[in-house]
């Protein structure tokens, strides 16, 4: 009977060790995913800002061109 109890204790310790390893792995994966998401958001933000700057520049250019044409028509 003692042998069976000791065997169960060893099995439980082994299982606890395995669970701890799995938890460590999950924690690493979660941290890595967070870093990946942050990197993707930063990349997306840079692209969006670049597109915004380009469109703003084009709009300003077109607005200026329209203003000049309106002035010509008035004169």
C-alpha positions, 0 to 999 in steps of 0.5 A: 500500500505504501508503495502505491501511495509513494508512486502516486505522490511521485506521479503527482509531483511529475504532473505538477512539474509538467504543468509548470513547464506548460504554464511557462511556455504559455506565458512566453507565447502570450508575451511574444504575441503581445510584442507581435501585436504592438509591432504590427500596430506600429507598422500600421500606424506608420503606413497610415500616417504616410498615406495621410501625409500624402493625401493631405499634400495632394489635397493642399496642392489641388486646393491651391490649383482650384484657388488659382483657377477661380482667381483667373475666372474672376479677373 
